[in-house]
Amino acid sequence: MSWLIPFSLIIFVSCASQKKVERAPASVSSVSVAEIDYLKSTVQIFPGEAGGAVTPYLYVQLRDIAGNYADSDPESFRIQGKHGEQISFRVDRLLTGRYYLLIDNVEGIKSSEIDLYLDEKPLKHQVKFRLARPHRSTSHLRIITNTNNRLTLQLELRDENGRPVELPESPEILDDNLTQLESIEHLGAGVWKIVLLYPQDNCILYLSVRAMGTVLPNLLRHQHIEN
């Protein structure tokens, strides 16, 4: 789902003391503002790819004291480099409490040397990922529920060594246009929940997945026979 994260960015690093934060269009999910619990909130840092195909970015999940996703003012985020320099970025709100912070300029920036602040408080629970490609032999797509022509699936993406693969955007489901995507949700490291609607007629579904430019063919075969 390439629409989730616009990676064709005009890039630059602000050398001034005041950072530049551009606010992307808000998502359709309702805003839920609450007091943020800094211990329950997480930051995943992705270094991007060589050649600028994917720029470095941060995936932030904010939670309140009850552990529920909660929103904060996007302008409250601040990214700082190793020497205290302010790093320019864009904010893209995905869902309640979930944000992509897209770094504008990669020159001279190491993902291992940046820190994120919210309301001038550091979000310390930061996990740094390397981008990898999923592998057919270690990735899985399985059915959780199948009710009223609606499939709820769980997708696990792993590299050739079995390690979870995180993505800069949602994976794409390939199915010869037989199904309709109802929803897709990131559950955790390399894990996605997918809900598909399929026809009432007799059909055989062959579901493949495309992620990080890699196609994983026929991860799931599902046959539907009308009674």
N, C-alpha and C positions, 0 to 999 in steps of 0.2 A: 504494500500500500504506500506508494511513493508520495502520496499527498500528506502523510503524517509529518514528514520532516523535509523542508525545502533546503537541499544541500547546495544549490547554486547560489552562493553568497558572495557579495562584494566585501572583501576582507581587509581589515586593517587593525592595528593595535594602537590604542590611544596612549600617547606619551604625556598627556596632561594629567594633572592630579585628579580631575573629575572624570569618572568613567562614563562611557556611553552605553546605555541600555535601550535597545529598540524592542518595542512590544509587538509581537506578532498578533494576528487576529485571534480573539478568544475562541475556545472550543464551545461546543453547544451544551456541554454539561453545566449545571448550575453551580454558582460559586458558593462555597461553604467555608466561611472564615472562622477560625477558632485559634485558641492559644496553642502554639506549636511546641511539641515535645521534642527537644533536640536529641534525646537519646533514642527515641523510636524512629526518628526520621533518618533517611539514608541518602547517600550520594554515590552514584556509580560514574566513574570517569572513563571515557573511551578515548584512546589516543588518535583515532582516525587511521587513515591508510596512506602509505607512501604515494606521492604524486598528487595528493589533494583530491582523490576520488571521493573520500569521505573526510570531512574536517573534524577536528577534535570537538567533543561535546560532553556535557554532563547530563545525566538522567537523575532527577531529584524526586524523591517521594517524601512528602511532608505528612506527618501524622500528629494528631492531638494527643492529650494525656490518656484518652481512652483507647488509643491505637487506631482510630479511624482516620482516613484521608482528610486533610484539611488544607485550605488555601491560605496564601499569604500575598501581600502586595508584590507583584513581579519586580517593582523597582526597589524592593528591599534586598534583592540579591546583589552580591558583589563578588567578583572573582579577582584574586590577587596572585601575582607571581612570586617567585622565590625572593626577589629583592624588594618586595613591597609595591611593585608596579601594578597599576590598575589595568585589567585586561578587558577589552571591549567584547561584547557578546550580545546575542539576541535571545529573547525568552519566547518559547512556544509552549503554551499550556495544552497538554494532551487531554487530561481528565482532572477531576477534582483531586487536588493535592499532588498532581504528577506533571512535571515540567521537563522540557528539554532546554538546556542552556547551550546555544550554538556559538562557539568561539569564532570571531570574525577573521583573525589573522593568525596563521600557524607559525609564521617565521619567528624563530628564536624562542618558541614556547615548547616546554616539555611538560607533558601531562602529569608526570610524577612530581612536578615542582609547583603546582597550582593548588590553591585552597579556595573554598567557597564559604562566604559569610552570608548570614541572613539576619537582618537588623543588627549588623555589626557583631554578631555572635558566630563563631565558627561552627560549621556542621562537621564534626570530627569523624563521624562514622562514614568514612569514605573508602570505597572499594575501587581499585583501578583495574580495568579489564584490558586485555589485548583483543583486538578484533580477529576473529578466526572464521573459517568457513565450515558450515555443517557438512557432515559426511553421511552418506546413505546408510551405511552399515550400522551406525551407532545412534541414528535419529529414529524417532518413533512417533506415529500418529495413531491414537486409539480412541474408540468410542466410549464415552462416559454414559450418555443416555441417548435413547432413540424413541421419541414420542411425537405422534401426530405430524409425521414427515419433517421432524426437526432433529438434527443430529447435533449433540454436544460432544465436542472432541477435545482431547488434550494432545498438544504437540510438544515434543521434547526434541530440541535441536542440540546436537553434540558434535564435536570435531572428531577426527579420526582416532584420537586417543581417549575418547569418551568424556571429554571435559565440556561443560555447558557452553553454548555459543550465544552471546548476547548480540543484539542487532541494533543498527542505527534507525531502523524503521520496522514496521510490522511485516511478517512474512506474507507471501502471496500464495493463495490456494488456487491450483490449476485443476480444472475438472471438466473440460470440454463444454463449459457453459451450461451444465445441467443443474447446478445448484445456485442458490442465492445466499450471499454472505449476510447474516443477521448481525453478528458482532464478533469482535476479536479483542482479547484482553491479555495483557502481559501479567503473568502470575508470579514470576520469579526468574532466577537465572536460567535462561534457555527454555523456559516453560511458558506456553501460551494456551489460553482457552478460546476455542473457536466454536461458533454456533452457525450451522448451515441449514437452510431449508431446501428440500429436494422434492421433485414432482411426485404426484400421487400415482402416476402410471408406473407399470413395471419398468425397472431400470437397474443397470449395474453401474455403480460409481467407482471410478478409478481416480483417487485423489493424490495429486502430486503437490510438492511445495517448492517455491522458489525463494531463496534468501541469500543475501550477499553475492548475488550474481550466479548462484549455484542452484541447479534444479535437482531435486530429490524425487525421482520418478516413482509413481505407484507406491506411496507409503501406506495407502489403505485401499482395500477393495471392499465395497459394500453392495450387496444385492438386495433390492426391494421388490417384493412380489405382493401385489394387491390380492386380498382374500375375496 
